[in-house]
Amino acid sequence: MCGLEWDLLPEVFAPIYSPATGIALDFLGLAGDSAQTDTPRFPGAPGAPRGSLLEIGSGTGVVAVAAALAGCGRVVAADINPAAVLNTSMNAARHGVSGRVRALRSDLFDRLDPGERFDTVFWSSNYVLAPAEYRPRTMHERAYVDPGYAAHGRFLEGAPGLLAPGGRVLLHFSSRGDVPALRRIADRCGRRLDVVRRTAVREGEHEVEHMLLEVTPAADSARRPEVVR
Ligand SMILES: C[S@@+](CC[C@H](N)C(=O)[O-])C[C@H]1O[C@@H](n2cnc3c(N)ncnc32)[C@H](O)[C@@H]1O
């Protein structure tokens, strides 16, 4: 991807079978002219996250490593899947940014250092909604499915509290997920969701809309351009 080679371990979300990783890179200003070009655009990429980044659900680590290559000085890459944590560490080492990318196994925020704050908190999420009682059978399935949106609820609730002053919480979601359900959960926990980027792609027979949602406390609502309904 992006003109670079990456390790991909079994059981880890595979960017080669989904456009989502390329779209995430594009949304964050880390891709080339289009998400899948061969032109790397990492060093000093305009619009890319600066300062510190917490990536929840790092998978292979492509986004976390790209952010470090683009100039993020401190990247924490968390994933619930141990294979993804190893995969992220391998790709950080492969691209010489192990000193700036810390990969850790964590269910969302539960293994972060207390008091750690970030300029950007980002999650390209497992946005397919399953019934609340459903139990994913494999870690790979957890890359796609969130029963009852329980993890999304915890993310919306907890992520804004991890921001450094002026920081942003960004959630990559799609029309394969249940946007109204997500919005109801956001309302319940006092969060506002605004679309800051969107793009439509063909996935098999379907046109799928991907969106980058900014999550803010509902009271901060004044300056937001567009609200998800
Ligand atoms: C759609 S994949 C995105 C992977 C990677 N960021 C990419 O763009 O290729 C979602 C990721 O979230 C992780 N994940 C799911 N639930 C999680 C949780 N509760 N805490 C941390 N990571 C989680 C999955 O293991 C998976 O790696």
PDBQT file of the ligand as one rigid body, heavy atoms in Angstrom, charges set to zero:
ROOT
HETATM    1  C1  LIG A 301     -12.005  -2.392  10.602  1.00  0.00    +0.000 C 
HETATM    2  S1  LIG A 301     -10.603  -2.999  11.474  1.00  0.00    +0.000 S 
HETATM    3  C2  LIG A 301      -9.453  -1.676  11.154  1.00  0.00    +0.000 C 
HETATM    4  C3  LIG A 301      -8.001  -2.145  11.189  1.00  0.00    +0.000 C 
HETATM    5  C4  LIG A 301      -6.962  -1.107  10.762  1.00  0.00    +0.000 C 
HETATM    6  N1  LIG A 301      -7.077   0.119  11.503  1.00  0.00    +0.000 N 
HETATM    7  C5  LIG A 301      -7.047  -0.824   9.295  1.00  0.00    +0.000 C 
HETATM    8  O1  LIG A 301      -7.512   0.265   8.922  1.00  0.00    +0.000 OA
HETATM    9  O2  LIG A 301      -6.663  -1.685   8.502  1.00  0.00    +0.000 OA
HETATM   10  C6  LIG A 301     -11.123  -2.727  13.164  1.00  0.00    +0.000 C 
HETATM   11  C7  LIG A 301     -10.063  -3.056  14.211  1.00  0.00    +0.000 C 
HETATM   12  O3  LIG A 301     -10.603  -2.774  15.519  1.00  0.00    +0.000 OA
HETATM   13  C8  LIG A 301     -10.168  -3.793  16.424  1.00  0.00    +0.000 C 
HETATM   14  N2  LIG A 301     -11.087  -3.818  17.569  1.00  0.00    +0.000 N 
HETATM   15  C9  LIG A 301     -12.368  -4.264  17.603  1.00  0.00    +0.000 A 
HETATM   16  N3  LIG A 301     -12.878  -4.110  18.831  1.00  0.00    +0.000 NA
HETATM   17  C10 LIG A 301     -11.907  -3.534  19.587  1.00  0.00    +0.000 A 
HETATM   18  C11 LIG A 301     -11.824  -3.128  20.959  1.00  0.00    +0.000 A 
HETATM   19  N4  LIG A 301     -12.859  -3.281  21.797  1.00  0.00    +0.000 N 
HETATM   20  N5  LIG A 301     -10.667  -2.581  21.404  1.00  0.00    +0.000 NA
HETATM   21  C12 LIG A 301      -9.599  -2.441  20.556  1.00  0.00    +0.000 A 
HETATM   22  N6  LIG A 301      -9.623  -2.815  19.256  1.00  0.00    +0.000 NA
HETATM   23  C13 LIG A 301     -10.757  -3.347  18.784  1.00  0.00    +0.000 A 
HETATM   24  C14 LIG A 301     -10.173  -5.056  15.585  1.00  0.00    +0.000 C 
HETATM   25  O4  LIG A 301      -9.386  -6.088  16.149  1.00  0.00    +0.000 OA
HETATM   26  C15 LIG A 301      -9.631  -4.521  14.246  1.00  0.00    +0.000 C 
HETATM   27  O5  LIG A 301      -8.228  -4.611  14.186  1.00  0.00    +0.000 OA
ENDROOT
TORSDOF 0
